[in-house]
Amino acid sequence: MRRLGGLVLAVPWLALAASPTLAAEAAAEGGGGIWYKGLIALAAGLGLGLAAFGAALGQGRATAAAMESIGRNPNSADRIFTPLIVGLALMEALALYALVIAFFLQGKV
């Protein structure tokens, strides 16, 4: 598991290190090649998918914890509901930010 965590952290850093090289090659060619445009589209889709997956996981865990707390102490439902809704809204905002960034990236294609 530790090795997988290292791999998950290493892959984005390698992708970030490669992007200036790809940009320099595209500028030297006099414009973005088809590979460059394809990589931007792939990055937009992958980023949006990961953001949606993370938001869904966070929302599921937060809702499960809130329902468990309300199940143990039904009188605390009013105090749990408001922070739950605020937390869910913030998690959903992260996915929406990823959507906006994906649209900006698609504008470069």
Contact map, one row per residue, 1 for C-alpha under 8 A:
1111100000000000000000000000000000000000000000000000000000000000000000000000000000000000000000000000000000000
1111110000000000000000000000000000000000000000000000000000000000000000000000000000000000000000000000000000000
1111111000000000000000000000000000000000000000000000000000000000000000000000000000000000000000000000000000000
1111111100000000000000000000000000000000000000000000000000000000000000000000000000000000000000000000000000000
1111111110000000000000000000000000000000000000000000000000000000000000000000000000000000000000000000000000000
0111111111000000000000000000000000000000000000000000000000000000000000000000000000000000000000000000000000000
0011111111100000000000000000000000000000000000000000000000000000000000000000000000000000000000000000000000000
0001111111110000000000000000000000000000000000000000000000000000000000000000000000000000000000000000000000000
0000111111111000000000000000000000000000000000000000000000000000000000000000000000000000000000000000000000000
0000011111111100000000000000000000000000000000000000000000000000000000000000000000000000000000000000000000000
0000001111111110000000000000000000000000000000000000000000000000000000000000000000000000000000000000000000000
0000000111111111000000000000000000000000000000000000000000000000000000000000000000000000000000000000000000000
0000000011111111100000000000000000000000000000000000000000000000000000000000000000000000000000000000000000000
0000000001111111110000000000000000000000000000000000000000000000000000000000000000000000000000000000000000000
0000000000111111111000000000000000000000000000000000000000000000000000000000000000000000000000000000000000000
0000000000011111111100000000000000000000000000000000000000000000000000000000000000000000000000000000000000000
0000000000001111111110000000000000000000000000000000000000000000000000000000000000000000000000000000000000000
0000000000000111111111000000000000000000000000000000000000000000000000000000000000000000000000000000000000000
0000000000000011111111100000000000000000000000000000000000000000000000000000000000000000000000000000000000000
0000000000000001111111110000000000000000000000000000000000000000000000000000000000000000000000000000000000000
0000000000000000111111111000000000000000000000000000000000000000000000000000000000000000000000000000000000000
0000000000000000011111111100000000010000000000000000000000000000000000000000000000000000000000000000000000000
0000000000000000001111111110000100010000000000000000000000000000000000000000000000000000000000000000000000000
0000000000000000000111111111000000000000000000000000000000000000000000000000000000000000000000000000000000000
0000000000000000000011111111100000000000000000000000000000000000000000000000000000000000000000000000000000000
0000000000000000000001111111111110010000000000000000000000000000000000000000000000000000000000000000000000000
0000000000000000000000111111111100000000000000000000000000000000000000000000000000000000000000000000000000000
0000000000000000000000011111111000000000000000000000000000000000000000000000000000000000000000000000000000000
0000000000000000000000001111111110000000000000000000000000000000000000000000000000000000000000000000000000000
0000000000000000000000000111111100000000000000000000000000000000000000000000000000000000000000000000000000000
0000000000000000000000000111111110000000000000000000000000000000000000000000000000000000000000000000000000000
0000000000000000000000100110111111111000000000000000000000000000000000000000000000000000000000000000000000000
0000000000000000000000000100101111111000000000000000000000000000000000000000000000000000000000000000000000000
0000000000000000000000000000000111111100000000000000000000000000000000000000000000000000000000000000000000000
0000000000000000000000000000000111111110000000000000000000000000000000000000000000000000000000000000000000000
0000000000000000000001100100000111111111000000000000000000000000000000000000000000000000000000000000000000000
0000000000000000000000000000000111111111100000000000000000000000000000000000000000000000000000000000000000011
0000000000000000000000000000000001111111110000000000000000000000000000000000000000000000000000000000000000000
0000000000000000000000000000000000111111111000000000000000000000000000000000000000000000000000000000000000000
0000000000000000000000000000000000011111111100000000000000000000000000000000000000000000000000000000000011011
0000000000000000000000000000000000001111111110000000000000000000000000000000000000000000000000000000000011001
0000000000000000000000000000000000000111111111000000000000000000000000000000000000000000000000000000000000000
0000000000000000000000000000000000000011111111100000000000000000000000000000000000000000000000000000000000000
0000000000000000000000000000000000000001111111110000000000000000000000000000000000000000000000000000111011000
0000000000000000000000000000000000000000111111111000000000000000000000000000000000000000000000000000010000000
0000000000000000000000000000000000000000011111111100000000000000000000000000000000000000000000000000000000000
0000000000000000000000000000000000000000001111111110000000000000000000000000000000000000000000000100010000000
0000000000000000000000000000000000000000000111111111000000000000000000000000000000000000000000100110010000000
0000000000000000000000000000000000000000000011111111100000000000000000000000000000000000000000000000000000000
0000000000000000000000000000000000000000000001111111110000000000000000000000000000000000000000000000000000000
0000000000000000000000000000000000000000000000111111111000000000000000000000000000000000000001100100000000000
0000000000000000000000000000000000000000000000011111111100000000000000000000000000000000000000100000000000000
0000000000000000000000000000000000000000000000001111111110000000000000000000000000000000000000000000000000000
0000000000000000000000000000000000000000000000000111111111000000000000000000000000000000000000000000000000000
0000000000000000000000000000000000000000000000000011111111100000000000000000000000000000001101100000000000000
0000000000000000000000000000000000000000000000000001111111110000000000000000000000000000000000000000000000000
0000000000000000000000000000000000000000000000000000111111111000000000000000000000000000000000000000000000000
0000000000000000000000000000000000000000000000000000011111111100000000000000000000000000001000000000000000000
0000000000000000000000000000000000000000000000000000001111111110000000000000000000000001001000000000000000000
0000000000000000000000000000000000000000000000000000000111111111000000000000000000000000000000000000000000000
0000000000000000000000000000000000000000000000000000000011111111100000000000000000000000000000000000000000000
0000000000000000000000000000000000000000000000000000000001111111110000000000000000010011000000000000000000000
0000000000000000000000000000000000000000000000000000000000111111111000000000000000010000000000000000000000000
0000000000000000000000000000000000000000000000000000000000011111111100000000000000000000000000000000000000000
0000000000000000000000000000000000000000000000000000000000001111111110000000000000000000000000000000000000000
0000000000000000000000000000000000000000000000000000000000000111111111000000000110010000000000000000000000000
0000000000000000000000000000000000000000000000000000000000000011111111100000000000000000000000000000000000000
0000000000000000000000000000000000000000000000000000000000000001111111110000000000000000000000000000000000000
0000000000000000000000000000000000000000000000000000000000000000111111111101000000000000000000000000000000000
0000000000000000000000000000000000000000000000000000000000000000011111111111100100000000000000000000000000000
0000000000000000000000000000000000000000000000000000000000000000001111111100000000000000000000000000000000000
0000000000000000000000000000000000000000000000000000000000000000000111111100000000000000000000000000000000000
0000000000000000000000000000000000000000000000000000000000000000000011111111100000000000000000000000000000000
0000000000000000000000000000000000000000000000000000000000000000000011111111100000000000000000000000000000000
0000000000000000000000000000000000000000000000000000000000000000000001001111110000000000000000000000000000000
0000000000000000000000000000000000000000000000000000000000000000000011001111111100000000000000000000000000000
0000000000000000000000000000000000000000000000000000000000000000000001001111111110000000000000000000000000000
0000000000000000000000000000000000000000000000000000000000000000000000000011111111000000000000000000000000000
0000000000000000000000000000000000000000000000000000000000000000000000000001111111100000000000000000000000000
0000000000000000000000000000000000000000000000000000000000000000010001000001111111110000000000000000000000000
0000000000000000000000000000000000000000000000000000000000000000010000000000111111111000000000000000000000000
0000000000000000000000000000000000000000000000000000000000000000000000000000011111111100000000000000000000000
0000000000000000000000000000000000000000000000000000000000000000000000000000001111111110000000000000000000000
0000000000000000000000000000000000000000000000000000000000000110010000000000000111111111000000000000000000000
0000000000000000000000000000000000000000000000000000000000000000000000000000000011111111100000000000000000000
0000000000000000000000000000000000000000000000000000000000000000000000000000000001111111110000000000000000000
0000000000000000000000000000000000000000000000000000000000000100000000000000000000111111111000000000000000000
0000000000000000000000000000000000000000000000000000000000100100000000000000000000011111111100000000000000000
0000000000000000000000000000000000000000000000000000000000000000000000000000000000001111111110000000000000000
0000000000000000000000000000000000000000000000000000000000000000000000000000000000000111111111000000000000000
0000000000000000000000000000000000000000000000000000001001100000000000000000000000000011111111100000000000000
0000000000000000000000000000000000000000000000000000001000000000000000000000000000000001111111110000000000000
0000000000000000000000000000000000000000000000000000000000000000000000000000000000000000111111111000000000000
0000000000000000000000000000000000000000000000000010001000000000000000000000000000000000011111111100000000000
0000000000000000000000000000000000000000000000010011001000000000000000000000000000000000001111111110000000000
0000000000000000000000000000000000000000000000000000000000000000000000000000000000000000000111111111000000000
0000000000000000000000000000000000000000000000000000000000000000000000000000000000000000000011111111100000000
0000000000000000000000000000000000000000000000110010000000000000000000000000000000000000000001111111110000000
0000000000000000000000000000000000000000000000010000000000000000000000000000000000000000000000111111111000000
0000000000000000000000000000000000000000000000000000000000000000000000000000000000000000000000011111111100000
0000000000000000000000000000000000000000000100000000000000000000000000000000000000000000000000001111111110000
0000000000000000000000000000000000000000000110110000000000000000000000000000000000000000000000000111111111000
0000000000000000000000000000000000000000000100000000000000000000000000000000000000000000000000000011111111100
0000000000000000000000000000000000000000000000000000000000000000000000000000000000000000000000000001111111110
0000000000000000000000000000000000000001100100000000000000000000000000000000000000000000000000000000111111111
0000000000000000000000000000000000000001100100000000000000000000000000000000000000000000000000000000011111111
0000000000000000000000000000000000000000000000000000000000000000000000000000000000000000000000000000001111111
0000000000000000000000000000000000001001000000000000000000000000000000000000000000000000000000000000000111111
0000000000000000000000000000000000001001100000000000000000000000000000000000000000000000000000000000000011111
